Structure formats: structure tokens, C-alpha cells
Amino acid sequence: MRVLAFDTATAACTVAVAEDGRVLSELTLQVPRAHSVRLMPLIAQALQEARVDKRELDAIAVGVGPGSFTGLRIGLATAKGLAFALDLPVVPVSTLAAAAYGTGAQAGLVVPLFDAKRGQVFTGVYLAGDRDPATWTELVGPANLHIDELAERVRRLREELGHTWQHVTLCGDAAEAHAARLGPDGVIRIAAPGSLLPRGASVAALGLSLLQRGGAVSPDALSPLYLRKSEAESLWESRRSPSTP
């Protein structure tokens, strides 16, 4: 099966085309606040390099967050538009899971960390498997947590699983900033620079795995995973709330 995959929830605008688990092309640009003008040209280039016509695609896999509100709207709107135009199913993929899988970790816990402001992070905790995404286990689902609460959850998980001797691999744009809070140097590892953010190849791998297990949805059912309100929404609500005496 041929899958077009992309994610725009982070600073990376990343696209890949894959066929039956084999990556045919992958392109990634770190262009914050420029996804709206970069995504479609990247998709066209990725299809051209893969020598795949868009009419030969079987599905679209897209990162649904959590992450940038604007980036998510761009990515999901593009996925819906292409899916409707080409009559294709869409596979929603967690941006956190894609980032974790993209580290290439083969054992231990993998923890993606994306800055959610005010000491909070968008995060999850995964138990690494092999290169088959179905062998990975989500231990803590996508959440918006304070870094101290996450550190306590990671500590407990390592004790409960008997993996106190194993490393914890961190990825995401907040990995370096919070590494010291999550454990000692001998335990914590930070993913390689090229694996900190989600990549199209990882979105494609997870998307294909989910597709084979019935994880596709209609374009109408595709929705973002925000986890919190945007700053504009919070400001609007604070202005509407009655003032306290």
C-alpha cells in the first residue's frame, strides 16, 4: 500500500511517501510559521521523487498533534482536502508517537517532550519495541503535564516495570531543557539532533500499521489533538468571565 504522510504540528514540516513499509522519499524543513506555504510544494516534490502519482495513493497519514494550533490546522486541512479530492481514507497519527518511534530506540522508555509553556509539556511515555510499530506500547497517553509530574510518573514506571537499569530516551523540542529533571545522566539519553522532532517516515510507518489494523477514518472524522485551549481562546474567556468583587 502506498501512503502519503506528513506532520506540521512542530517546527518541522515533514513529508514522506512510503510503500509497504519502504520509504520512497522523505523531505523535512524546519521552517516555523511557514508551513502554510511550504507543505504543498513539499508534498509535490516528495511524490515526484518517489515517482508516485497522487492517484496511485491508497491512504493519507497525518500527524494530529498535540502541537502548534496553526500548524495542526494547516496539516489537517491539507489532509482533508487531499482525501476528499482523491477519495482516500485518512489515518490520524499521534505526533508524540511519531516522535518517539523516530528516535530508533530499541529498548527502555521513550519520552517525547514538547514545550507547552508555563512549565508544562505535551508528552507521553512509550515502551520501545522493534521496528514494527505494533510492538511499541503506549504507557502514558498524550497529556499536558507539569514537568515535575511527568518526572514522578517516569520514576514510578521504571520501578514498576523493573526497567530501573534501562535508559530513558528523550526527544522533542523541550528534551534538552528538561533532561536533568527526569533522571540522572546515566539514565537519561537525548535523541540525536536529527531525531528530536517527528519525521515523515515515522508518520508513514505508524500510519501504515494503524491502517492495517483498521485505524483509518473518513476525512469528516479527522480532528486535531489540542490538549489545551489556545492563548486566544483563554484570553477571550478571561475577558468574558465576570470580575470578582
Secondary structure, 3 states (H helix, E strand, C coil): CEEEEEECCCCEEEEEEEECCEEEEEEEEECCCCHHHHHHHHHHHHHHHHCCCHHHCCEEEEECCCCCHHHHHHHHHHHHHHHHHHCCCEEEECHHHHHHHCCCCCCCEEEEEEECCCCEEEEEEEECCCCCHHHCEEEEEEEEEEHHHHHHHHHHHHHHCCCCCCCEEEECCCHHHHHHHHCCCCCEEECCHHHCCCCHHHHHHHHHHHHHCCCCECHHHCCCCCCCCCHHHHHHHHHHCCCCC
